[in-house]
Amino acid sequence: MNALIIVNDAPYGSERAYNALRLAGSLAKREDVELRVFLIGDAVSSAMSGQKVPSGYYNVGTMLRAVTTRGGCVGVCGSCLDARGIGDSALIEGNRRSSMEELTEWIVAADRVVTF
């Protein structure tokens, strides 16, 4: 199965990004799932390296690394990065600049699309 998770919300403040990445982590563990995660809007800051959170608090950067380590693909909206002044060098290893065109391709190829 091809699964696509689209995340729109900022990494902290609400639990949408957290729950999206919990689901992504669970799906990434399955051998029968090809997983893609697309970060758009305020969610692009989820892919910034060097996140420091209070002890005991979730870290979306760590959660994204778990997805890519297990073979999932993380695309980060390029125009959203640009609008927020975030350069490609600020992204977590394994997360990469993407585009609306690639998101379109991923949607067409997906068997399931989930948005948060």
Sequence and secondary structure as in RCSB ss.txt:
>XXXX:A:sequence
MNALIIVNDAPYGSERAYNALRLAGSLAKREDVELRVFLIGDAVSSAMSGQKVPSGYYNVGTMLRAVTTRGGCVG
VCGSCLDARGIGDSALIEGNRRSSMEELTEWIVAADRVVTF
>XXXX:A:secstr
 EEEEEE S SSSSSHHHHHHHHHHHHHT TT EEEEEE GGGGGGGBS     TTS  HHHHHHHHHHTT EEE
EEHHHHHHTT  GGGB TTEEEE HHHHHHHHHH SEEEE 
